[in-house]
């Protein structure tokens, strides 16, 4: 059976951030589905809740699992949610996990500071879009630059989403994960702070740090990230039981 890939976006962005990955995967004959979480992308009018986010992931994973082994991939907030989901007490039907730019425990002073910065940008004229566009132009290659915001920016969902992340029990979830797992960080990613802890709690997990790359590793170095996807898919295919 063919590996199925489910992709979960980060905060403020949408399924559009995965365009480079979806194109590469489908071009290789690998089915890929990028979801929109509540309050984001095509679901901008909805209110973000953790229950709604996990229901979205679960629905996509279980649907994909009817067609083949599932590789779940998440970036930033999506990576935190994917990690928590993969480590549920009732094991979901996953064959592999990739968490990108998500190796930090979202609590305490760090989370409070991040929320304060986000509110500050949100209070700027145009909600700080001039700064966002300038930073994307300076850091992302032209082929992925438009993808990050193509589905719109979920300004109204970002604070409630960040606040809700504080209740995640990631340490327990990490200890329960029993599928091949890769954590991918950019060298200059601010969320690398707990990367060794994350890797140490998941048996056999691998840490991949991409040089000269920031938090937006999937869009900044799409070829590198796509290579990690191919590695994960090859691993799942190798470990899949032979057809009876």
N, C-alpha and C positions, 0 to 999 in steps of 0.2 A: 504493500500500500504506500502511496505517496505521502511524504511528510507535508503537513498543513501548518502554515505559519499565521499566528494571530499577533497583531501589533497594537500596542497601547501607547498613546501619545502622552506628552508631558502637560504641565499646567499652562493655561492660556492658549495653547495651540490646538491642533486638531489632527484628524487622520491624514490631512494633507502633508504633514511633516514627513510621512513615510513614502512619498511618491517615488523617490530614487530606489528605495528598497523593494517596493511593490513591483516596479518596472523590472528590476534586475531579477527578482524571483520568478515572476511570471514568464520572463524571457527564457528562463531555465526550466520551465515546465513545473514550477513549484507553486501551488495555490497559496495566495496570501490575502488576508483580510485585515484591514486597518479599521479599528472601531472609533467612533466618536463617543466620548464619555458625556454624561449629563452636564449641561451648561456649556458645552463646547461644540464648535463646528456646526453641523446640521442640527444639533440639539441645544443651540445657544439659548433658546427661550425657556429651557427647563432649569430647575434648581439642582445644583450639584449636591449629592449626598453620597456617602460611602456605600450605603446599601445599593443605591442605583448604579454606582460605578462597578461594584463587584458583580451585580446582576448582569451588567453589560458584558463584562469579561467572561463570566460563567456561561452565558448564552452562546457567545462566539466560540468558546473553547469546546463546549459540548456538541455544538453543531459541527464544528470541524472534525471532532473525534469520530464522527460517524463515517468519515471518509479516509482517515489515516491517523498516524501518530502526530501529536500536536506539539509544536515548538512555540512557546509563549515568549514574546519579546516586549519589553517596556522601557521607556525612556523617562528619566527624572521622576515626576510624580507617578507616571505610568509604570515605571520600574519598581517603585515602592509598592504600589498596588499589586503588581504582578508577583512580587516576592511574597507578600502577605497571602495572596491567593494560592500560590504554589505550596505554601506551608500550612494550609488548612488541616485541621484535625481529620476531617473527612477528605481523604486525598482526591484531588481533581484529576481528570484524565489527561495528564500531561506526560510528554516524553522528554521534554527539555525546557530550559529557562535561560533567557539572556536578559540581564538587568543592566541597562546603560545609564551612567551618570546618576546613580541612585544609592550609593553606599554611604549614607549618613542617617543617623537616627533623628527623625524630625521632631525634636522636643527642645524645651528649655530656651536658653538664651539665643542659640543659633536660629531656631525657628522664629522667635520673636523679632530678631533683627531682620530676618528675611521678609517677614510680613510688614515691618515698618518701612523698609526700603520700597517694597511694592506699593504700599499706600502712598509714599512720597511721589513716586513716578506717576501714579494714578491721578494725583492732584495737580500735576503739571498741565499746561495748555495742551489740548489734543491728547490728554492722558499719556504724555511722554512718547508719543509715536515717532517724533522726529529723532529722538535718541535711539529708539529701537531700530529704526530703519538705518540710521548711520552705523550702528554697531553691526547689524547684519551685513551691510555693504562692505564693512572692513574685515569681517571674519569668515563669511561663507562664500564658497565659489559660486559663480554665476548660475551654474546649472541647478543648484538647490536653493538659492537665495529666496526665490518667490514662494517655495513650498511651505516654509515655516508659517507664514501668515495667510496662505491662500484660503484657508477655511475660516478666516476671521480670528480676532483675538478675544478671548473670554475674560474681559476685564471684570465683569460683574461676578464671575465665579471664583476668581483667584483667591480672595481672602478666606472665604468659607471653605474652599478646598484645602488651603494650607492649614487652617485651623483644625480641620477634621483629621489630618494626617497624624496629629499628636496622639491619637488613641490607638494607632496601629501597634500590635505586639510583634514587632519584627524579630526580636531575639528568639522568641518561641517559634515563629514561623521558619526562620532560617534553620533551626535545629531539626525541623521535620522534613525539609526538602530532601528528596531521595532520587532526583533525576539529574542527568548531566546539566551542569550550571556554569555559566560564564558571566562574570561581571566586567563591564567594559567602561573605562574612564578616560577622559582626556587628561593629558599631563597637567593642565592648569585648571582642572575642574574643582570648584569650591566644595563639591560634595564627595570628595575623596576621603574625607576625614576618618571614616570608619571602615575603609575598604579591607584592611587586614582582618578586622573582626568579622565582617560578612563572609569573607572567603574561609576563615578558620572554622566557622560554624556549619558550613555546608560540606559534607564529605566529598572530596574530589573536585570541588569547585576550582575554576581557573580565573585568575585576574589578568586582564589585558589592559595595559595602559598605552594609549596612543600618543606618541610624542607630538609636541607643538600643537596641541589641540585643547579646546576649551570644553565647557559643559555641553555644547551642541555638537557632540562628536559624530552623531549619525548624519548630520547635514554638512559638517565641516570637512569630514573625511569619509564620504560615502563609499568609496571603493574599499577602504579598510574595513568599514563596518560590514559591508556586503561580504567580504572575505570571512569575517567571523560567522555570519549567517551560514555560509557554505560549510564552514568547519562544523558548526552545530548540526546542520542537516546531515552531513556525512557521518557524524558520530551516531545520530539517531538511527540512520539507515543501517549502520554496521551492527548496532545492538538490537535491532528489531528482530523478533522471532521469525524464523523461516516459515513461509506459507505451508500449511498442512496439505 
